[in-house]
């Protein structure tokens, strides 16, 4: 939670700066207000608690009351939450609170839509490290709320030997052997491959996970057959532009999609405001 508080504090400082000049000069200090957050499209809601925390960081007397549950799919016109408190505090925190709520709901909504495309298959939809700087923990949380799964959180919690590592290390075998000598037995090793020869090299090196990068549907299906359950398989590379049902039907275990987080549309949510 400390990390989330740091994100919120940074976002508030970025927006408020030395003070909300507009609100402080035209809204009397004693004015009380209430309002509600209206979702203006069908969506999967994510970030209500973060929104509440935005307000509580600078005014603990603000009351935010949920009208829906986190992760709930809602229709256009649904009231997500209600708010009461000092008008100045609500107006000053409005934009930052909405930025978090809209963005995280956008990720959850997009993830849920993509997960639905692979219903009935074994494939899991996973995110990547292509996240907004400083927002990774919350964005990956939103992926889970949408029904997806998290790939590694950062460079320190998983081994992924990519094409440039392979070049720098002198080949797949050399890279895997070097990694294996320097990590605990609890860490799995994933290797990126782009053709059948590299798949065979990764198998010979006993990689735990083999990434099939930018392969065609036919190539993926053949690679999955080639691997034959000796390693987990991950399809990657512009997956958001592919027919994901077809990708999943190749038999891959994981489909990783950077677009879950790096190019998502915010959900249209607004605060409707009135004076008490």
KAJO-V367976 format. One record per backbone hydrogen bond with DSSP energy under -1.0 kcal/mol. CO is the residue of the C=O (numbers start at 1). NH is the residue of the N-H. E is the energy in kcal/mol with one decimal. If there is no record, write none. Layout:
CO:NH:E  CO:NH:E
//
This chain:
1:5:-2.6  2:6:-2.1  3:7:-1.9  4:8:-2.6  5:9:-2.9  6:10:-2.3  7:11:-2.4  8:12:-2.8  9:13:-2.5  10:14:-2.4  11:15:-1.7  12:16:-3.4  13:17:-1.7  16:19:-2.5  19:21:-1.3  20:24:-2.6  21:25:-1.6  22:26:-1.3  23:27:-2.0  28:31:-1.5  31:87:-2.6  32:276:-2.1  33:85:-2.2  34:274:-2.5  35:83:-2.6  36:272:-3.0  37:80:-3.0  38:270:-2.2  39:77:-3.0  43:74:-3.2  45:71:-2.9  47:51:-2.6  48:52:-2.5  49:53:-2.0  50:54:-1.9  51:55:-1.4  52:56:-2.1  53:57:-1.6  55:58:-1.0  55:59:-1.9  59:62:-1.7  63:84:-2.0  65:82:-2.5  69:72:-2.0  72:45:-2.4  74:43:-2.0  75:78:-1.5  78:39:-2.9  80:67:-2.9  80:68:-1.1  81:37:-2.9  82:65:-2.8  83:35:-2.2  84:63:-2.6  85:33:-3.0  86:90:-2.3  87:91:-2.6  88:92:-2.3  89:93:-2.2  90:94:-1.2  93:97:-2.5  94:98:-2.6  95:99:-2.5  96:100:-1.9  97:101:-2.3  98:102:-3.3  99:103:-2.0  100:104:-2.6  101:105:-1.9  102:106:-1.8  102:267:-2.0  103:107:-1.9  104:108:-2.4  105:109:-2.6  106:110:-2.4  107:111:-2.7  108:112:-2.4  109:113:-1.9  110:114:-2.0  111:115:-3.0  112:116:-1.8  115:118:-1.1  116:119:-1.4  118:121:-1.7  124:255:-3.1  125:149:-2.7  126:257:-2.6  129:131:-2.1  132:135:-2.8  135:139:-2.6  136:140:-2.8  137:141:-1.6  138:142:-2.2  139:143:-1.6  140:144:-1.7  141:145:-2.2  142:146:-1.7  143:148:-2.6  144:147:-1.6  149:127:-1.8  154:157:-1.2  159:190:-1.7  161:192:-2.8  162:166:-2.3  163:167:-2.0  164:168:-2.5  165:169:-2.6  166:170:-1.3  166:171:-2.9  171:175:-2.2  172:176:-2.8  173:177:-2.5  174:178:-2.2  175:179:-2.3  176:180:-2.8  177:181:-1.5  179:182:-1.8  184:187:-1.5  189:208:-1.7  189:209:-2.0  190:161:-3.2  191:211:-2.9  193:213:-3.0  195:199:-1.9  196:200:-2.2  197:201:-2.0  198:202:-2.5  199:203:-2.3  200:204:-2.5  201:205:-1.8  202:207:-2.3  203:206:-1.5  208:232:-2.4  209:191:-2.3  210:234:-2.2  211:193:-2.4  212:236:-2.0  216:220:-2.8  217:221:-2.4  218:222:-2.1  219:223:-2.6  220:224:-2.8  221:225:-1.8  222:226:-2.5  223:227:-2.6  224:228:-2.3  227:230:-1.9  232:210:-3.0  233:253:-1.1  233:254:-1.9  234:212:-3.7  235:256:-2.4  236:214:-2.8  238:241:-1.5  239:242:-1.8  242:244:-1.2  243:247:-2.1  244:248:-2.8  245:249:-2.0  247:250:-1.3  248:251:-1.8  253:124:-2.2  254:235:-3.1  255:126:-2.7  257:260:-1.3  258:261:-1.8  258:262:-2.4  267:269:-1.0  268:40:-3.1  270:38:-3.1  272:36:-2.0  274:34:-2.6
//
